[in-house]
Structure formats: structure tokens, C-alpha cells
Amino acid sequence: MDKVEIVEVGPRDGLQNIGSLVPTAAKIDFIRRLAAAGIKRMEIGSFVSPKAIPQMSDMDEVVAGLGPLPGLRAMALVPNSKGARRAVAAGLTELIFVISMSEAHNMSNVRRPVEASIEDFRLTLAEIDPDKRLHIRVGLATTFHCPFDGVMDEEQVLRTIHKIARLRDGLEFALSDTTGMALPGHVGRVARRCIAEFGDTASWAFHGHDTAGFGIANVLAAFEAGVACFDSSAAGIGGCPFAPGATGNIATEDLAYLFARMGVATGIDLAKLMDAADLAASFSDTPTGSHALAMPRARLLSPNGVAAAC
């Protein structure tokens, strides 16, 4: 492949685990900086209960304050039909639902068995999108490893994906290393099986975390298996509040720099992306896991190392 898509998840997955509330204006500034850097698809937040995720309590204000951003596909995570209705009412046409591949994690995350989540997903689609006009992504949480059950059984995961895929053609699935503990061989094997078994009826992305330092290696494993869409977060901020021990996302600037060095196009301006990453890093006192942010900026952006337009 000579190009990939990097999906920025910082405004949602990146911010949701930060304890101090980030002002609405700062969130809007963050999203606009990311869009200016060439990010074409972005998780701008989630329509969830403010009691569950206080950081997302201002989603309606964020969407209204952003206004139109030409060229940006804005996505929002929704946990149920109520959240989906709010997102659609706000004008969004791309929604993300999360279903865990692990019973224990699904119970921790949404307090229901996996089968119940699949049925709720089916009913929600019938309610909010009977004409199949929305773009729907399903985040397959704990595809590889669960914080409660350990390494996931591949056959169990594939069986669950088949149940979800039967509900509707054209779904996008994000194979998610929720805990950041997956190994590259496991990632590559599952990605190849999914692409082979589902053909053109679904599309695939990889959503990784970097808890054990395997994030970039897992991206490469998924890329070599045929995945061309990757989630990441500016400055590597974020983590799952319902997966004990899970740390930050893979840093967007690390991915952009990696693919630029490989000669794979992303459409991202690395210099402008670093500006957004600097802002992201300022939102939390936790040290960033970004390698690009730790490099001397002149070296990172040197024409001898990488062109500014990746």
C-alpha cells in the first residue's frame, strides 16, 4: 500500500481519561488544529452520560462551536440509542458503537452481556438509521487481550464479529487493542483472518494502545496484513477508564512520522500536527508517551529525515 488513513481519536479517547475538565474552547481549538494539519477523519467526542465520562459533558457545545469544517469527517462515540439520537440531532452522520469481545470487559464497560449489546446495536440501527445512510463503525474492544480474562481466544472473537456483521453490510470494524498488551503476531493473524473472511462486506481499522510499548509494532503487523486505517491520538494521550492498567493511545505524530519514513502517504502536515500535539500534551500533567515530541523538532522536520507534508 502506498497510502493509509490516520484517524485522530484525541478529542474523545485522548481526553476522556484526563481528570481535570478541558474547557470547551480548548477542545474546539484542538480539533481545529488537527484538521488544519490534514486530519480528514476524527473522533470529536462522545455522547455519553456526563456522570460516566464528565469530560464529555459539553459535547453539544463542542459540535455547535466547531461549525462546519470542510473536508473533515467528524465521528462521535455513542453508547446507546439515546446517545445516537443526540449525535444525529447535532448533525453528525458518522457514529461509533463499542462492543467488547470479552464478556467480563463488556460487563465492566456497559453492564450487560455481549449478546445483549449486539441486540441493542441491532435495535438502535433500526431506530436511527432504517435507510442505512449513516456511516457506522463498531469498535471491537478487547479483540486481543482483556484486563480481566487475559489473552482472547481468536475463534471466540471471530464468532462474535460474524454475529455483528450479519446485522448490516458496509460496517467498519476497528480491531481494538484496548489494554495495549497485544503482540504483533496476534494482531497480524486476526487482521488477515478478518479481511479474508469478510471480503468486501466490511472495512477494517486498527485501534491500538501503547501500554507495553508494542503499539507501533502492532500497527506494522496490521499494515502488513492489509489494514489501511489506523487510530491514534495526538501526543499519545488517553486510555480506557474501564480497562484497569491501560495507558495512552499510539501517538498520531509517531504514526505520521513512521509512514513518512516508509514512503507511505497520510496527507498530514507533520509540522502542523506537532502544534496540535503540543496543545494535547498541555492538557495533562502525565508525561507524554510520544517519541516524536521527545525528538529535537529541527531533526524531526529536517528534509533529510522527512518532508513536512507526509
One Martini backbone bead per residue (centre of mass of N, CA, C, O) as a GRO file, in nm:
protein
  310
    1MET     BB    1   0.097   0.035   0.020
    2ASP     BB    2   0.086   0.407  -0.041
    3LYS     BB    3  -0.163   0.443   0.170
    4VAL     BB    4  -0.315   0.601   0.460
    5GLU     BB    5  -0.534   0.622   0.744
    6ILE     BB    6  -0.566   0.870   0.996
    7VAL     BB    7  -0.733   0.852   1.306
    8GLU     BB    8  -0.845   1.084   1.528
    9VAL     BB    9  -0.893   1.039   1.908
   10GLY     BB   10  -0.830   1.268   2.115
   11PRO     BB   11  -1.115   1.419   2.175
   12ARG     BB   12  -1.188   1.141   2.318
   13ASP     BB   13  -0.981   0.912   2.406
   14GLY     BB   14  -0.779   1.125   2.515
   15LEU     BB   15  -0.971   1.299   2.724
   16GLN     BB   16  -1.150   1.099   2.909
   17ASN     BB   17  -0.895   1.043   3.130
   18ILE     BB   18  -0.896   1.333   3.219
   19GLY     BB   19  -0.963   1.486   3.512
   20SER     BB   20  -0.949   1.760   3.405
   21LEU     BB   21  -1.129   1.998   3.265
   22VAL     BB   22  -1.167   2.083   2.939
   23PRO     BB   23  -1.227   2.339   2.770
   24THR     BB   24  -1.420   2.399   2.508
   25ALA     BB   25  -1.228   2.591   2.353
   26ALA     BB   26  -0.987   2.389   2.357
   27LYS     BB   27  -1.122   2.164   2.196
   28ILE     BB   28  -1.172   2.329   1.941
   29ASP     BB   29  -0.878   2.401   1.889
   30PHE     BB   30  -0.775   2.115   1.863
   31ILE     BB   31  -0.947   2.028   1.620
   32ARG     BB   32  -0.851   2.254   1.427
   33ARG     BB   33  -0.551   2.178   1.426
   34LEU     BB   34  -0.589   1.894   1.312
   35ALA     BB   35  -0.728   1.979   1.049
   36ALA     BB   36  -0.489   2.166   0.953
   37ALA     BB   37  -0.292   1.902   0.933
   38GLY     BB   38  -0.494   1.679   0.764
   39ILE     BB   39  -0.722   1.567   0.910
   40LYS     BB   40  -1.014   1.372   0.791
   41ARG     BB   41  -1.057   1.195   1.059
   42MET     BB   42  -1.268   1.225   1.367
   43GLU     BB   43  -1.292   1.204   1.711
   44ILE     BB   44  -1.480   1.452   1.887
   45GLY     BB   45  -1.650   1.243   2.070
   46SER     BB   46  -1.917   1.184   2.323
   47PHE     BB   47  -2.257   1.055   2.388
   48VAL     BB   48  -2.264   1.064   2.721
   49SER     BB   49  -2.273   1.036   3.039
   50PRO     BB   50  -2.155   1.267   3.266
   51LYS     BB   51  -2.117   1.056   3.497
   52ALA     BB   52  -1.921   0.870   3.339
   53ILE     BB   53  -1.804   1.126   3.140
   54PRO     BB   54  -1.733   1.443   3.215
   55GLN     BB   55  -1.558   1.539   2.964
   56MET     BB   56  -1.841   1.500   2.771
   57SER     BB   57  -2.063   1.727   2.869
   58ASP     BB   58  -1.997   1.936   2.597
   59MET     BB   59  -2.076   1.828   2.308
   60ASP     BB   60  -2.284   2.028   2.196
   61GLU     BB   61  -2.092   2.275   2.215
   62VAL     BB   62  -1.869   2.169   2.033
   63VAL     BB   63  -2.030   2.132   1.774
   64ALA     BB   64  -2.139   2.423   1.758
   65GLY     BB   65  -1.852   2.568   1.772
   66LEU     BB   66  -1.723   2.449   1.512
   67GLY     BB   67  -1.875   2.394   1.282
   68PRO     BB   68  -1.774   2.395   0.973
   69LEU     BB   69  -1.535   2.139   0.831
   70PRO     BB   70  -1.395   2.108   0.557
   71GLY     BB   71  -1.307   1.760   0.502
   72LEU     BB   72  -1.436   1.660   0.772
   73ARG     BB   73  -1.483   1.356   0.951
   74ALA     BB   74  -1.715   1.339   1.199
   75MET     BB   75  -1.704   1.160   1.506
   76ALA     BB   76  -1.910   0.958   1.739
   77LEU     BB   77  -1.962   0.824   2.040
   78VAL     BB   78  -2.211   0.566   2.122
   79PRO     BB   79  -2.385   0.364   2.370
   80ASN     BB   80  -2.679   0.438   2.253
   81SER     BB   81  -2.977   0.559   2.144
   82LYS     BB   82  -2.959   0.827   2.289
   83GLY     BB   83  -2.680   0.909   2.181
   84ALA     BB   84  -2.753   0.882   1.881
   85ARG     BB   85  -2.974   1.099   1.873
   86ARG     BB   86  -2.792   1.332   1.959
   87ALA     BB   87  -2.591   1.316   1.725
   88VAL     BB   88  -2.794   1.355   1.494
   89ALA     BB   89  -2.913   1.626   1.600
   90ALA     BB   90  -2.616   1.763   1.568
   91GLY     BB   91  -2.525   1.643   1.256
   92LEU     BB   92  -2.425   1.359   1.259
   93THR     BB   93  -2.305   1.069   1.031
   94GLU     BB   94  -2.086   0.943   1.240
   95LEU     BB   95  -2.073   0.635   1.419
   96ILE     BB   96  -1.982   0.484   1.743
   97PHE     BB   97  -1.961   0.153   1.848
   98VAL     BB   98  -1.922  -0.058   2.145
   99ILE     BB   99  -1.792  -0.398   2.151
  100SER     BB  100  -1.704  -0.654   2.335
  101MET     BB  101  -1.520  -0.965   2.331
  102SER     BB  102  -1.563  -0.946   2.642
  103GLU     BB  103  -1.761  -1.013   2.902
  104ALA     BB  104  -1.616  -0.867   3.136
  105HIS     BB  105  -1.578  -0.592   2.989
  106ASN     BB  106  -1.873  -0.539   2.913
  107MET     BB  107  -1.970  -0.527   3.206
  108SER     BB  108  -1.782  -0.290   3.290
  109ASN     BB  109  -1.873  -0.086   3.065
  110VAL     BB  110  -2.223  -0.162   3.023
  111ARG     BB  111  -2.374  -0.385   3.200
  112ARG     BB  112  -2.357  -0.627   2.975
  113PRO     BB  113  -2.385  -0.858   2.764
  114VAL     BB  114  -2.293  -0.914   2.448
  115GLU     BB  115  -2.568  -0.998   2.328
  116ALA     BB  116  -2.714  -0.742   2.429
  117SER     BB  117  -2.542  -0.542   2.262
  118ILE     BB  118  -2.617  -0.652   1.984
  119GLU     BB  119  -2.922  -0.604   2.011
  120ASP     BB  120  -2.905  -0.300   2.066
  121PHE     BB  121  -2.771  -0.236   1.798
  122ARG     BB  122  -2.997  -0.333   1.615
  123LEU     BB  123  -3.222  -0.145   1.727
  124THR     BB  124  -3.075   0.122   1.678
  125LEU     BB  125  -3.050   0.104   1.372
  126ALA     BB  126  -3.357   0.082   1.318
  127GLU     BB  127  -3.418   0.365   1.443
  128ILE     BB  128  -3.184   0.573   1.315
  129ASP     BB  129  -3.115   0.376   1.026
  130PRO     BB  130  -3.318   0.242   0.800
  131ASP     BB  131  -3.159   0.365   0.526
  132LYS     BB  132  -2.847   0.355   0.546
  133ARG     BB  133  -2.678   0.656   0.577
  134LEU     BB  134  -2.486   0.588   0.785
  135HIS     BB  135  -2.177   0.576   0.940
  136ILE     BB  136  -2.057   0.263   1.078
  137ARG     BB  137  -1.882   0.193   1.375
  138VAL     BB  138  -1.705  -0.087   1.531
  139GLY     BB  139  -1.573  -0.133   1.840
  140LEU     BB  140  -1.347  -0.403   1.921
  141ALA     BB  141  -1.307  -0.471   2.215
  142THR     BB  142  -1.074  -0.684   2.321
  143THR     BB  143  -0.959  -0.862   2.079
  144PHE     BB  144  -0.673  -0.962   2.237
  145HIS     BB  145  -0.722  -0.824   2.534
  146CYS     BB  146  -0.802  -0.866   2.880
  147PRO     BB  147  -0.799  -0.742   3.207
  148PHE     BB  148  -0.953  -1.018   3.317
  149ASP     BB  149  -0.890  -1.273   3.088
  150GLY     BB  150  -0.684  -1.196   2.883
  151VAL     BB  151  -0.625  -1.374   2.629
  152MET     BB  152  -0.786  -1.407   2.335
  153ASP     BB  153  -0.996  -1.597   2.153
  154GLU     BB  154  -1.020  -1.614   1.817
  155GLU     BB  155  -1.283  -1.773   1.771
  156GLN     BB  156  -1.463  -1.602   1.949
  157VAL     BB  157  -1.420  -1.336   1.800
  158LEU     BB  158  -1.522  -1.427   1.519
  159ARG     BB  159  -1.807  -1.504   1.608
  160THR     BB  160  -1.889  -1.219   1.700
  161ILE     BB  161  -1.843  -1.070   1.435
  162HIS     BB  162  -2.050  -1.229   1.270
  163LYS     BB  163  -2.298  -1.132   1.428
  164ILE     BB  164  -2.260  -0.831   1.354
  165ALA     BB  165  -2.229  -0.842   1.038
  166ARG     BB  166  -2.528  -0.953   0.983
  167LEU     BB  167  -2.681  -0.672   1.032
  168ARG     BB  168  -2.469  -0.526   0.819
  169ASP     BB  169  -2.353  -0.382   0.556
  170GLY     BB  170  -2.062  -0.169   0.569
  171LEU     BB  171  -1.906  -0.200   0.807
  172GLU     BB  172  -1.687  -0.076   1.052
  173PHE     BB  173  -1.391  -0.219   1.193
  174ALA     BB  174  -1.220  -0.204   1.514
  175LEU     BB  175  -0.933  -0.335   1.609
  176SER     BB  176  -0.886  -0.362   1.967
  177ASP     BB  177  -0.619  -0.263   2.191
  178THR     BB  178  -0.719  -0.170   2.487
  179THR     BB  179  -0.452  -0.251   2.677
  180GLY     BB  180  -0.170  -0.282   2.516
  181MET     BB  181  -0.096  -0.628   2.499
  182ALA     BB  182  -0.045  -0.696   2.224
  183LEU     BB  183   0.078  -0.894   1.963
  184PRO     BB  184   0.178  -0.891   1.641
  185GLY     BB  185   0.095  -1.181   1.558
  186HIS     BB  186  -0.198  -1.153   1.651
  187VAL     BB  187  -0.281  -0.911   1.484
  188GLY     BB  188  -0.214  -1.022   1.202
  189ARG     BB  189  -0.392  -1.277   1.213
  190VAL     BB  190  -0.669  -1.143   1.258
  191ALA     BB  191  -0.665  -0.948   1.019
  192ARG     BB  192  -0.644  -1.161   0.795
  193ARG     BB  193  -0.904  -1.315   0.865
  194CYS     BB  194  -1.103  -1.083   0.832
  195ILE     BB  195  -1.041  -1.008   0.538
  196ALA     BB  196  -1.098  -1.295   0.424
  197GLU     BB  197  -1.399  -1.351   0.550
  198PHE     BB  198  -1.543  -1.053   0.458
  199GLY     BB  199  -1.429  -0.888   0.244
  200ASP     BB  200  -1.660  -0.640   0.110
  201THR     BB  201  -1.863  -0.616   0.374
  202ALA     BB  202  -1.606  -0.480   0.514
  203SER     BB  203  -1.411  -0.271   0.723
  204TRP     BB  204  -1.067  -0.184   0.848
  205ALA     BB  205  -0.922  -0.127   1.172
  206PHE     BB  206  -0.671   0.008   1.403
  207HIS     BB  207  -0.670   0.004   1.771
  208GLY     BB  208  -0.417   0.134   1.976
  209HIS     BB  209  -0.197   0.076   2.243
  210ASP     BB  210   0.111   0.152   2.468
  211THR     BB  211   0.167   0.001   2.738
  212ALA     BB  212   0.413  -0.213   2.627
  213GLY     BB  213   0.543  -0.085   2.348
  214PHE     BB  214   0.370  -0.225   2.081
  215GLY     BB  215   0.218  -0.029   1.892
  216ILE     BB  216   0.389  -0.003   1.628
  217ALA     BB  217   0.418  -0.306   1.576
  218ASN     BB  218   0.109  -0.349   1.540
  219VAL     BB  219   0.071  -0.165   1.302
  220LEU     BB  220   0.259  -0.320   1.111
  221ALA     BB  221   0.103  -0.586   1.123
  222ALA     BB  222  -0.162  -0.472   1.006
  223PHE     BB  223  -0.045  -0.356   0.747
  224GLU     BB  224   0.070  -0.631   0.636
  225ALA     BB  225  -0.235  -0.755   0.639
  226GLY     BB  226  -0.416  -0.484   0.506
  227VAL     BB  227  -0.436  -0.242   0.679
  228ALA     BB  228  -0.541   0.130   0.623
  229CYS     BB  229  -0.644   0.196   0.927
  230PHE     BB  230  -0.558   0.437   1.197
  231ASP     BB  231  -0.548   0.492   1.532
  232SER     BB  232  -0.494   0.808   1.712
  233SER     BB  233  -0.310   1.036   1.943
  234ALA     BB  234  -0.221   1.320   2.034
  235ALA     BB  235   0.059   1.257   2.236
  236GLY     BB  236  -0.080   0.985   2.351
  237ILE     BB  237  -0.340   1.033   2.472
  238GLY     BB  238  -0.507   0.825   2.703
  239GLY     BB  239  -0.773   0.584   2.775
  240CYS     BB  240  -0.938   0.328   2.957
  241PRO     BB  241  -1.159   0.348   3.231
  242PHE     BB  242  -1.243   0.012   3.189
  243ALA     BB  243  -0.912  -0.057   3.181
  244PRO     BB  244  -0.700  -0.167   3.380
  245GLY     BB  245  -0.377  -0.021   3.289
  246ALA     BB  246  -0.446   0.152   3.061
  247THR     BB  247  -0.300   0.354   2.833
  248GLY     BB  248  -0.206   0.519   2.589
  249ASN     BB  249  -0.201   0.605   2.285
  250ILE     BB  250  -0.101   0.628   1.986
  251ALA     BB  251   0.088   0.852   1.831
  252THR     BB  252   0.029   1.042   1.562
  253GLU     BB  253   0.320   1.147   1.506
  254ASP     BB  254   0.447   0.866   1.492
  255LEU     BB  255   0.285   0.763   1.252
  256ALA     BB  256   0.349   0.985   1.047
  257TYR     BB  257   0.656   0.939   1.059
  258LEU     BB  258   0.669   0.648   0.983
  259PHE     BB  259   0.526   0.665   0.701
  260ALA     BB  260   0.717   0.870   0.582
  261ARG     BB  261   0.973   0.689   0.602
  262MET     BB  262   0.817   0.464   0.413
  263GLY     BB  263   0.643   0.619   0.181
  264VAL     BB  264   0.358   0.672   0.318
  265ALA     BB  265   0.067   0.820   0.276
  266THR     BB  266  -0.146   1.072   0.480
  267GLY     BB  267  -0.184   1.403   0.447
  268ILE     BB  268   0.019   1.513   0.665
  269ASP     BB  269   0.133   1.784   0.857
  270LEU     BB  270   0.376   1.763   1.083
  271ALA     BB  271   0.413   2.051   1.191
  272LYS     BB  272   0.109   2.095   1.259
  273LEU     BB  273   0.078   1.846   1.438
  274MET     BB  274   0.276   1.939   1.662
  275ASP     BB  275   0.097   2.168   1.757
  276ALA     BB  276  -0.133   1.980   1.857
  277ALA     BB  277   0.046   1.808   2.049
  278ASP     BB  278   0.125   2.031   2.241
  279LEU     BB  279  -0.161   2.082   2.340
  280ALA     BB  280  -0.226   1.798   2.440
  281ALA     BB  281   0.008   1.784   2.654
  282SER     BB  282  -0.122   2.028   2.831
  283PHE     BB  283  -0.379   1.871   2.958
  284SER     BB  284  -0.150   1.706   3.116
  285ASP     BB  285   0.076   1.580   3.371
  286THR     BB  286   0.132   1.348   3.204
  287PRO     BB  287   0.356   1.191   3.046
  288THR     BB  288   0.446   1.149   2.738
  289GLY     BB  289   0.469   0.883   2.474
  290SER     BB  290   0.604   1.053   2.266
  291HIS     BB  291   0.866   1.049   2.040
  292ALA     BB  292   0.845   1.308   1.868
  293LEU     BB  293   0.837   1.510   2.110
  294ALA     BB  294   1.139   1.420   2.206
  295MET     BB  295   1.242   1.536   1.960
  296PRO     BB  296   1.404   1.736   1.776
  297ARG     BB  297   1.242   1.939   1.565
  298ALA     BB  298   1.456   1.975   1.342
  299ARG     BB  299   1.496   1.672   1.291
  300LEU     BB  300   1.205   1.584   1.232
  301LEU     BB  301   1.179   1.824   0.989
  302SER     BB  302   1.391   1.733   0.817
  303PRO     BB  303   1.458   1.668   0.486
  304ASN     BB  304   1.641   1.413   0.568
  305GLY     BB  305   1.388   1.268   0.719
  306VAL     BB  306   1.122   1.458   0.646
  307ALA     BB  307   0.858   1.571   0.511
  308ALA     BB  308   0.612   1.789   0.595
  309ALA     BB  309   0.450   1.630   0.380
  310CYS     BB  310   0.312   1.301   0.427
   0.00000   0.00000   0.00000
